[in-house]
Amino acid sequence: MELGSQIRKRRQALGLSQDELAARVYATRQSVSNWENGVSHS
């Protein structure tokens, strides 16, 4: 399973929105979305 899929699955299992997860890890909702979708910018 890809990392993004694992993040999404765990977030959903915890009942968190992307916004809520972002707040917990001091990131933006867009960052969480990018992680879940496997998007990276270098």
Backbone as a printed PyTorch tensor [residue, N CA C, xyz], in Angstrom:
tensor([[[  0.8410,  -1.1800,   0.0000],
         [  0.0000,   0.0000,   0.0000],
         [  0.8890,   1.2490,   0.0000]],

        [[  0.5410,   2.2110,  -0.8160],
         [  1.3050,   3.4480,  -0.8900],
         [  1.1390,   4.2670,   0.3830]],

        [[  2.1200,   5.1160,   0.6400],
         [  2.0790,   5.9550,   1.8360],
         [  0.8380,   6.8430,   1.8420]],

        [[  0.5150,   7.4710,   0.7150],
         [ -0.6530,   8.3460,   0.6440],
         [ -1.9330,   7.6170,   1.0000]],

        [[ -2.0640,   6.3860,   0.5190],
         [ -3.2460,   5.5830,   0.8330],
         [ -3.2970,   5.2540,   2.3180]],

        [[ -2.1410,   5.0020,   2.9060],
         [ -2.0880,   4.7050,   4.3340],
         [ -2.4870,   5.9210,   5.1570]],

        [[ -2.0130,   7.0930,   4.7370],
         [ -2.3720,   8.3270,   5.4500],
         [ -3.8750,   8.5460,   5.3820]],

        [[ -4.4530,   8.4260,   4.1850],
         [ -5.8970,   8.6360,   4.0200],
         [ -6.6960,   7.6260,   4.8410]],

        [[ -6.3030,   6.3570,   4.7700],
         [ -7.0270,   5.3010,   5.4820],
         [ -7.0020,   5.5540,   6.9890]],

        [[ -5.8410,   5.9130,   7.5170],
         [ -5.7070,   6.1610,   8.9530],
         [ -6.4760,   7.4050,   9.3680]],

        [[ -6.3900,   8.4660,   8.5450],
         [ -7.1250,   9.6980,   8.8410],
         [ -8.6210,   9.4250,   8.9030]],

        [[ -9.1210,   8.6660,   7.9380],
         [-10.5480,   8.3510,   7.9090],
         [-10.9470,   7.4500,   9.0720]],

        [[-10.0790,   6.5140,   9.4270],
         [-10.3640,   5.6260,  10.5570],
         [-10.4680,   6.4220,  11.8570]],

        [[ -9.7020,   7.4980,  11.9480],
         [ -9.7420,   8.3550,  13.1340],
         [-10.8850,   9.3640,  13.0760]],

        [[-11.5850,   9.4080,  11.9440],
         [-12.7050,  10.3240,  11.8010],
         [-12.2910,  11.7700,  11.6470]],

        [[-11.1050,  11.9880,  11.0800],
         [-10.5880,  13.3450,  10.9210],
         [-10.7640,  13.8320,   9.4900]],

        [[-11.0260,  15.1190,   9.3530],
         [-11.0140,  15.7340,   8.0280],
         [ -9.5570,  16.0880,   7.6950]],

        [[ -9.3240,  16.4380,   6.4590],
         [ -7.9770,  16.8740,   6.0900],
         [ -7.5870,  18.1110,   6.8870]],

        [[ -8.5300,  19.0230,   7.1120],
         [ -8.2520,  20.2240,   7.9050],
         [ -7.8420,  19.8720,   9.3320]],

        [[ -8.5630,  18.9170,   9.9240],
         [ -8.2620,  18.5280,  11.3020],
         [ -6.8930,  17.8630,  11.4080]],

        [[ -6.5790,  16.9850,  10.4560],
         [ -5.2540,  16.3550,  10.4730],
         [ -4.1710,  17.3990,  10.2790]],

        [[ -4.3850,  18.3180,   9.3610],
         [ -3.4040,  19.3730,   9.1020],
         [ -3.1170,  20.1680,  10.3710]],

        [[ -4.1640,  20.5150,  11.1110],
         [ -3.9770,  21.2730,  12.3490],
         [ -3.1670,  20.4810,  13.3660]],

        [[ -3.3930,  19.1800,  13.4240],
         [ -2.6800,  18.3390,  14.3940],
         [ -1.1940,  18.1910,  14.0810]],

        [[ -0.8460,  18.2490,  12.7980],
         [  0.5630,  18.0580,  12.4210],
         [  1.2080,  19.3600,  11.9500]],

        [[  0.5330,  20.4900,  12.2060],
         [  1.0530,  21.8150,  11.8620],
         [  1.4010,  21.9240,  10.3750]],

        [[  0.4440,  21.5260,   9.5510],
         [  0.5960,  21.6120,   8.1020],
         [ -0.6680,  22.2640,   7.5410]],

        [[ -0.6970,  22.4480,   6.2350],
         [ -1.8990,  22.9930,   5.5930],
         [ -2.7540,  21.8470,   5.0740]],

        [[ -4.0420,  22.1480,   4.8480],
         [ -4.9280,  21.1450,   4.2730],
         [ -4.4280,  20.7330,   2.9010]],

        [[ -3.8800,  21.6840,   2.1530],
         [ -3.3560,  21.3730,   0.8200],
         [ -2.1940,  20.3890,   0.9120]],

        [[ -1.3550,  20.5310,   1.9220],
         [ -0.2480,  19.5890,   2.1160],
         [ -0.7680,  18.1830,   2.3700]],

        [[ -1.7780,  18.0640,   3.2260],
         [ -2.3680,  16.7550,   3.5140],
         [ -2.9400,  16.1570,   2.2290]],

        [[ -3.6340,  16.9690,   1.4610],
         [ -4.1820,  16.5020,   0.1890],
         [ -3.0700,  16.0170,  -0.7340]],

        [[ -1.9920,  16.7780,  -0.8100],
         [ -0.8590,  16.3820,  -1.6590],
         [ -0.2540,  15.0700,  -1.1820]],

        [[ -0.1060,  14.9060,   0.1160],
         [  0.4470,  13.6540,   0.6460],
         [ -0.4310,  12.4840,   0.2400]],

        [[ -1.7410,  12.6500,   0.4330],
         [ -2.6680,  11.5570,   0.1350],
         [ -2.7210,  11.2210,  -1.3510]],

        [[ -2.4970,  12.2160,  -2.1850],
         [ -2.5570,  11.9940,  -3.6300],
         [ -1.1930,  11.7460,  -4.2610]],

        [[ -0.1570,  11.6740,  -3.4330],
         [  1.1740,  11.3670,  -3.9420],
         [  1.7960,  12.4830,  -4.7500]],

        [[  1.3700,  13.7170,  -4.5020],
         [  1.9240,  14.8660,  -5.2080],
         [  3.0930,  15.4150,  -4.4010]],

        [[  4.1940,  15.6690,  -5.0770],
         [  5.3320,  16.2820,  -4.3860],
         [  5.8980,  17.3760,  -5.2640]],

        [[  6.4140,  18.3870,  -4.6020],
         [  7.0500,  19.5050,  -5.3130],
         [  8.4560,  19.6350,  -4.7680]],

        [[  9.4280,  19.5060,  -5.6260],
         [ 10.8060,  19.6090,  -5.1370],
         [ 11.4860,  20.8290,  -5.6770]]])
